Amino acid sequence: MEYEVGPGDGLIVAILILFLGQNLTKKVSWLREFNIPAPVTGGLICSTIVGLIYWSGGPQITFDMTVRDNLLLAFFATIGLSAKFSVLTEGGKALAILVIVSAVFLVVQDVTGVLLVSLMGHHPGYGLFGGSISFAGGYGTAIAWGDLAAEAGLTHAREVGIACATFGLIAGGMIGGPIAKRLIRTHDLDVTDSPPGEQSARDSDHARQNNGPVLRVNSVLGTLLAIAVCFELGDLVNRYLFSKGVLVPGFLTAMLCGILLTNLADFFQWPLNSGAISLTNDVSLQVFLSLSLISIQLWTLAAAIGPILLILLAQVTVMTVFAIFVVFRTMGRDYDACVIAAGFAGLGLGATPVAMANMGAITEKYRPSPKAFLVVPLVGAFFIDVLNALVIKFFITLPIISG
């Protein structure tokens, strides 16, 4: 028997679970110590309870994801609305370096997956689903490539990809904090605490860091209007591209429309309220992650749990080593580099929202990092998907996989 939780009830559950995670973080010292995001803590508790209900003979509880999908669009739209050209130029060098680092990591991730799956005696093509297709790519990429792989004879590739993406989402949210903690202690980084009650900056806009514009009704309405325009304009662009045979993720066009809109607003001297944008970004991110994690169906992962956990362990190890010894060092060996490394862990194993949650947990505990909140979302929202597609296509052409 299956029971679907509607979008309204699902939103209620997600927010309650988010509050639970926040309260647990305040009371459980090791959650604070390792900077575990509240949505990860609460979401895993909920998905475990749902799994226990199913395993005990109860109904299969599922959640309507309509609200979650819209929150994802809102999240990326606010990233775009925060990306003013004047600020983007400040992160030019750091952005370029992180893009190159990301390309190298995707190759390493796929090599790890292919080698490990080959050693298990399975077709090397499955290794790509234990690599960048599922971990860096996430659910959408795993489903898209899984269908193509099934047509090529790799049965259950889609299921393997979804399982790896699910565990990657969890692991990405769990290791970012410990990575940051190790880097801070090892390198004695400057992490001077923010004054009590100060709200950490979660975007790259300097106005918010300096107690920018006060939120008023018109500021919030203007932000909602801008996000709605990003939704609709992005949808029109997607429909046009689809008619031309080009498939582009909806969140990407929403973000690009946000970039265009915020810079046009500045040009015509109608600046948007950065505080309202940042607050909307925070809310959409937290609730999106909570909805994503409460909807994980643990029972669907039980069949292949052994090999998948082995792959996950290998990829987590690779990610940890890469974040500490490559990302941190190439990004400057300072506090910003530490936050970027923690975000990159979430990005490479889970998704951009996981990266943002990792960085948010760290900056809430210590101090803001405008540089990290500028370059990581841009890499995660656009560059890594393009790079991943190129890397996957390269591996597919190799004789070990295509032969």
Phi, psi and omega per residue, in radians:
M1 nan 2.401 -3.125
E2 -2.047 2.412 3.101
Y3 -2.214 2.088 -3.127
E4 -1.729 2.221 3.072
V5 -1.456 2.170 -3.089
G6 -1.162 2.947 -3.084
P7 -1.069 -0.687 3.130
G8 -1.170 -0.853 3.123
D9 -1.124 -0.650 3.118
G10 -1.106 -0.663 3.101
L11 -1.134 -0.703 3.100
I12 -1.066 -0.834 3.134
V13 -1.057 -0.771 -3.094
A14 -1.073 -0.737 -3.125
I15 -1.216 -0.714 3.097
L16 -1.096 -0.713 3.118
I17 -1.152 -0.622 3.096
L18 -1.118 -0.759 3.073
F19 -1.075 -0.697 3.115
L20 -1.053 -0.797 3.128
G21 -1.081 -0.688 3.125
Q22 -1.143 -0.736 3.136
N23 -1.172 -0.686 3.103
L24 -1.121 -0.675 3.132
T25 -1.094 -0.637 3.120
K26 -1.213 -0.571 -3.019
K27 -1.665 -0.483 -3.092
V28 -1.746 1.994 -2.999
S29 -1.105 -0.674 -3.061
W30 -1.252 -0.435 3.047
L31 -1.164 -0.713 3.078
R32 -1.216 -0.716 -3.063
E33 -1.094 -0.683 -3.115
F34 -1.710 0.164 3.027
N35 0.975 0.782 3.132
I36 -1.346 2.164 -3.133
P37 -1.043 2.456 -3.118
A38 -1.023 -0.717 3.125
P39 -1.070 -0.549 3.124
V40 -1.203 -0.798 -3.133
T41 -1.075 -0.949 -3.117
G42 -1.167 -0.699 -3.112
G43 -1.107 -0.716 3.129
L44 -1.169 -0.633 3.082
I45 -1.086 -0.790 -3.126
C46 -1.133 -0.817 -3.112
S47 -1.136 -0.550 3.072
T48 -1.173 -0.744 3.107
I49 -1.092 -0.765 3.115
V50 -1.076 -0.693 3.108
G51 -1.144 -0.716 3.122
L52 -1.123 -0.654 3.089
I53 -1.073 -0.754 -3.137
Y54 -1.163 -0.786 -3.102
W55 -1.199 -0.410 3.131
S56 -1.502 0.089 3.107
G57 1.731 0.089 3.132
G58 -1.416 -3.033 -3.109
P59 -1.233 2.732 3.032
Q60 -1.486 1.835 -3.053
I61 -1.526 2.182 3.070
T62 -2.165 2.864 -3.088
F63 -2.155 2.364 3.027
D64 -1.212 2.191 -3.019
M65 -1.732 0.273 -3.130
T66 -1.042 -0.813 -3.139
V67 -1.108 -0.733 -3.133
R68 -1.054 -0.769 -3.131
D69 -1.102 -0.683 3.106
N70 -1.203 -0.620 3.093
L71 -1.149 -0.607 3.084
L72 -1.101 -0.748 3.091
L73 -1.099 -0.740 3.138
A74 -1.111 -0.708 3.140
F75 -1.050 -0.852 -3.115
F76 -1.268 -0.530 3.066
A77 -1.098 -0.720 3.129
T78 -1.206 -0.547 3.040
I79 -1.085 -0.778 3.109
G80 -1.105 -0.719 -3.128
L81 -1.180 -0.319 3.103
S82 -1.617 -0.153 -3.009
A83 -1.643 1.357 3.081
K84 -1.401 2.505 -3.092
F85 -0.996 -0.613 -3.132
S86 -1.112 -0.557 3.133
V87 -1.473 -0.632 -3.124
L88 -1.042 -0.625 -3.126
T89 -1.143 -0.471 3.125
E90 -1.158 -0.561 -3.109
G91 -1.750 0.306 -3.058
G92 -0.967 -0.924 -3.096
K93 -1.155 -0.813 -3.138
A94 -1.083 -0.688 3.124
L95 -1.116 -0.765 -3.141
A96 -1.099 -0.731 3.133
I97 -1.113 -0.769 -3.104
L98 -1.174 -0.575 3.078
V99 -1.108 -0.774 3.124
I100 -1.122 -0.763 3.113
V101 -1.061 -0.704 3.132
S102 -1.101 -0.710 3.128
A103 -1.083 -0.749 3.109
V104 -1.103 -0.759 -3.114
F105 -1.097 -0.723 -3.140
L106 -1.028 -0.701 3.094
V107 -1.126 -0.794 3.124
V108 -1.066 -0.730 -3.127
Q109 -1.100 -0.735 3.139
D110 -1.261 -0.653 3.071
V111 -1.060 -0.746 3.107
T112 -1.047 -0.831 -3.131
G113 -1.117 -0.785 -3.106
V114 -1.139 -0.781 -3.137
L115 -1.112 -0.753 -3.093
L116 -1.168 -0.778 3.133
V117 -1.152 -0.660 3.107
S118 -1.109 -0.700 3.106
L119 -1.141 -0.470 3.094
M120 -1.349 -0.178 3.126
G121 1.590 0.250 3.129
H122 -1.797 2.947 3.131
H123 -1.077 2.314 -3.121
P124 -0.992 -0.424 3.130
G125 -1.034 -0.546 3.095
Y126 -1.139 -0.402 -3.135
G127 -1.113 -0.512 3.095
L128 -1.193 -0.499 3.078
F129 -1.400 -0.291 2.971
G130 -1.692 0.282 -3.137
G131 -2.248 -2.308 -2.978
S132 -1.263 -0.378 3.113
I133 -1.020 -0.820 -3.046
S134 -1.628 -0.746 -3.034
F135 -1.349 -1.072 3.117
A136 -1.273 -0.541 -3.083
G137 -1.440 -0.604 3.139
G138 1.453 -2.955 -3.038
Y139 -1.030 -0.859 -3.063
G140 -1.019 -0.811 3.140
T141 -1.155 -0.709 -3.137
A142 -1.098 -0.720 -3.139
I143 -1.195 -0.786 -3.101
A144 -1.091 -0.871 -3.136
W145 -1.268 -0.486 3.114
G146 -1.108 -0.708 3.105
D147 -1.132 -0.700 3.111
L148 -1.186 -0.672 3.133
A149 -1.158 -0.646 3.108
A150 -1.079 -0.675 3.102
E151 -1.143 -0.478 3.140
A152 -1.542 0.006 3.066
G153 1.843 -0.009 3.108
L154 -1.558 1.466 -3.105
T155 -1.156 2.563 3.120
H156 1.173 0.186 3.102
A157 -1.085 -0.658 -3.138
R158 -1.095 -0.773 -3.129
E159 -1.153 -0.714 3.096
V160 -1.075 -0.747 3.141
G161 -1.095 -0.775 3.136
I162 -1.112 -0.711 3.132
A163 -1.107 -0.796 3.128
C164 -1.121 -0.696 3.119
A165 -1.115 -0.645 3.139
T166 -1.150 -0.895 3.129
F167 -1.128 -0.601 3.110
G168 -1.122 -0.668 3.100
L169 -1.052 -0.730 3.135
I170 -1.212 -0.859 -3.084
A171 -1.112 -0.671 3.141
G172 -1.057 -0.599 3.116
G173 -1.421 -0.235 -3.082
M174 -1.667 -0.511 -3.004
I175 -1.690 -0.266 -3.109
G176 -1.052 -0.807 -3.140
G177 -1.084 -0.886 3.098
P178 -1.028 -0.639 3.085
I179 -1.069 -0.812 3.125
A180 -1.087 -0.724 -3.136
K181 -1.069 -0.754 3.139
R182 -1.111 -0.780 -3.119
L183 -1.126 -0.706 -3.136
I184 -1.106 -0.755 -3.118
R185 -1.286 -0.744 -3.075
T186 -1.155 -0.698 -3.046
H187 -1.820 0.103 3.084
D188 0.862 0.967 -3.054
L189 -1.341 2.692 3.113
D190 -1.366 1.861 -3.122
V191 -2.207 0.774 -3.122
T192 -0.875 2.208 -3.098
D193 -1.085 2.543 3.019
S194 -1.292 2.714 3.096
P195 -1.019 2.555 -3.141
P196 -0.935 2.363 3.086
G197 1.470 -0.116 -3.134
E198 -1.310 2.385 -3.120
Q199 -1.514 2.144 -3.092
S200 -1.166 2.537 3.109
A201 -1.297 2.348 3.137
R202 -2.139 0.257 3.010
D203 -2.503 -3.020 -3.021
S204 -1.718 0.196 -3.067
D205 -1.518 2.121 -3.069
H206 -1.189 -0.410 -3.112
A207 -1.079 -0.683 -3.105
R208 -1.193 -0.600 -3.130
Q209 -1.165 -0.431 -3.103
N210 -1.861 0.634 3.139
N211 0.964 1.038 -3.049
G212 -1.147 -2.733 -3.003
P213 -0.949 2.416 3.102
V214 -1.279 2.439 -3.128
L215 -1.283 2.238 3.050
R216 -2.278 2.970 -3.089
V217 -0.986 -0.806 -3.119
N218 -1.137 -0.562 3.098
S219 -1.130 -0.764 3.128
V220 -1.171 -0.759 3.126
L221 -1.085 -0.707 3.111
G222 -1.101 -0.674 3.101
T223 -1.163 -0.764 3.097
L224 -1.072 -0.686 3.104
L225 -1.101 -0.780 -3.131
A226 -1.086 -0.728 3.132
I227 -1.146 -0.722 3.115
A228 -1.088 -0.685 3.089
V229 -1.108 -0.721 3.095
C230 -1.066 -0.718 3.104
F231 -1.023 -0.948 -3.010
E232 -1.240 -0.767 3.128
L233 -1.133 -0.705 3.090
G234 -1.099 -0.672 3.117
D235 -1.139 -0.699 3.093
L236 -1.099 -0.734 3.112
V237 -1.116 -0.744 3.132
N238 -1.082 -0.716 3.134
R239 -1.128 -0.701 3.123
Y240 -1.130 -0.814 -3.136
L241 -1.119 -0.669 3.118
F242 -1.095 -0.666 3.121
S243 -1.142 -0.380 3.113
K244 -1.678 0.103 3.117
G245 1.451 0.269 -3.134
V246 -1.883 2.145 3.141
L247 -1.779 2.115 -3.138
V248 -2.244 2.331 3.122
P249 -1.018 2.464 -3.118
G250 -1.072 -0.622 -3.116
F251 -1.159 -0.511 -3.128
L252 -1.199 -0.795 3.138
T253 -1.188 -0.595 3.075
A254 -1.085 -0.720 3.127
M255 -1.173 -0.764 -3.135
L256 -1.112 -0.662 3.083
C257 -1.148 -0.620 3.089
G258 -1.122 -0.722 3.100
I259 -1.070 -0.798 3.133
L260 -1.092 -0.774 -3.059
L261 -1.153 -0.792 -3.082
T262 -1.183 -0.592 3.124
N263 -1.340 -0.561 3.022
L264 -1.171 -0.678 3.120
A265 -1.087 -0.715 3.092
D266 -1.154 -0.693 -3.117
F267 -1.090 -0.687 -3.132
F268 -1.604 0.216 3.080
Q269 1.020 0.777 3.031
W270 -2.233 1.152 -3.044
P271 -1.149 2.474 3.083
L272 -1.424 2.730 -3.117
N273 -1.379 1.964 -3.075
S274 -1.144 -0.575 3.120
G275 -1.128 -0.757 3.118
A276 -1.146 -0.680 3.114
I277 -1.112 -0.783 -3.125
S278 -1.118 -0.731 3.134
L279 -1.123 -0.741 3.104
T280 -1.114 -0.670 3.095
N281 -1.056 -0.806 -3.126
D282 -1.089 -0.832 -3.090
V283 -1.116 -0.830 -3.110
S284 -1.115 -0.662 3.125
L285 -1.138 -0.867 -3.080
Q286 -1.101 -0.781 -3.111
V287 -1.254 -0.635 3.078
F288 -1.018 -0.844 -3.130
L289 -1.115 -0.711 3.135
S290 -1.082 -0.786 3.105
L291 -1.105 -0.682 -3.128
S292 -1.109 -0.734 -3.045
L293 -1.400 -0.561 3.109
I294 -1.255 -0.344 -3.095
S295 -1.596 0.023 3.116
I296 -1.156 2.209 3.137
Q297 -1.692 1.607 -3.041
L298 -1.080 -0.521 -3.100
W299 -1.172 -0.426 3.135
T300 -1.297 -0.228 -3.097
L301 -1.722 -0.114 -3.002
A302 -1.157 -0.629 -3.021
A303 -1.055 -0.748 -3.072
A304 -1.953 0.567 -3.000
I305 -1.116 -0.662 -3.093
G306 -1.072 -1.096 3.140
P307 -1.042 -0.655 -3.109
I308 -1.164 -0.703 3.108
L309 -1.152 -0.614 3.091
L310 -1.129 -0.773 3.084
I311 -1.087 -0.765 -3.138
L312 -1.062 -0.770 3.140
L313 -1.051 -0.743 3.130
A314 -1.128 -0.782 -3.107
Q315 -1.207 -0.616 3.085
V316 -1.134 -0.712 3.107
T317 -1.103 -0.810 3.121
V318 -1.056 -0.782 -3.125
M319 -1.099 -0.764 -3.121
T320 -1.073 -0.827 3.135
V321 -1.109 -0.742 -3.107
F322 -1.159 -0.741 -3.126
A323 -1.126 -0.717 -3.078
I324 -1.322 -0.785 -2.984
F325 -1.726 -0.228 3.133
V326 -2.022 -1.030 -3.070
V327 -1.078 -0.892 -3.101
F328 -1.033 -0.752 -3.073
R329 -1.270 -0.723 -3.110
T330 -1.274 -0.392 -3.102
M331 -1.622 0.072 2.982
G332 2.136 -0.109 3.090
R333 1.024 0.507 3.130
D334 -2.138 -2.959 -3.111
Y335 -1.079 -0.725 3.102
D336 -1.042 -0.734 3.129
A337 -1.115 -0.613 3.098
C338 -1.113 -0.817 3.127
V339 -1.127 -0.698 3.111
I340 -1.101 -0.723 3.130
A341 -1.080 -0.737 3.108
A342 -1.142 -0.716 3.093
G343 -1.144 -0.686 -3.140
F344 -1.099 -0.586 3.091
A345 -1.073 -0.738 3.089
G346 -1.213 -0.602 -3.123
L347 -1.224 -0.754 -3.067
G348 -1.362 -0.371 3.122
L349 -1.876 -0.437 -3.057
G350 -2.153 -1.608 -3.087
A351 -2.907 2.990 -3.125
T352 -1.007 -0.769 3.102
P353 -1.031 -0.585 3.100
V354 -1.171 -0.725 3.090
A355 -1.030 -0.768 -3.134
M356 -1.143 -0.672 3.117
A357 -1.145 -0.723 3.088
N358 -1.023 -0.859 -3.110
M359 -1.172 -0.640 3.112
G360 -1.099 -0.703 3.131
A361 -1.106 -0.641 -3.125
I362 -1.285 -0.813 -3.101
T363 -1.219 -0.464 3.047
E364 -1.176 -0.604 -3.114
K365 -1.405 -0.611 -3.069
Y366 -1.961 -1.755 -3.105
R367 -2.521 2.876 -3.093
P368 -1.107 2.771 3.064
S369 -2.456 1.426 -3.121
P370 -0.979 -0.649 -3.129
K371 -1.067 -0.779 -3.130
A372 -1.137 -0.729 -3.106
F373 -1.338 -0.079 3.035
L374 -1.614 -0.910 -2.969
V375 -1.434 -0.673 -3.071
V376 -1.115 -0.833 3.111
P377 -1.071 -0.645 3.140
L378 -1.158 -0.736 3.096
V379 -1.134 -0.771 -3.101
G380 -1.228 -0.585 -3.053
A381 -1.401 -0.439 -3.041
F382 -2.343 -1.069 -2.948
F383 -1.087 -0.737 -3.042
I384 -1.185 -0.552 3.099
D385 -1.194 -0.723 3.105
V386 -1.151 -0.808 3.119
L387 -1.082 -0.713 -3.119
N388 -1.093 -0.739 3.113
A389 -1.052 -0.732 3.141
L390 -1.167 -0.743 -3.129
V391 -1.143 -0.757 3.131
I392 -1.069 -0.802 3.139
K393 -1.101 -0.612 3.085
F394 -1.113 -0.818 -3.120
F395 -1.131 -0.630 -3.133
I396 -1.086 -0.554 -3.121
T397 -1.363 -0.219 -3.125
L398 -1.188 2.469 -3.109
P399 -1.024 -0.563 -3.110
I400 -1.101 -0.434 -3.130
I401 -1.820 -0.778 -3.091
S402 -1.427 -0.322 -3.067
G403 -1.310 nan nan
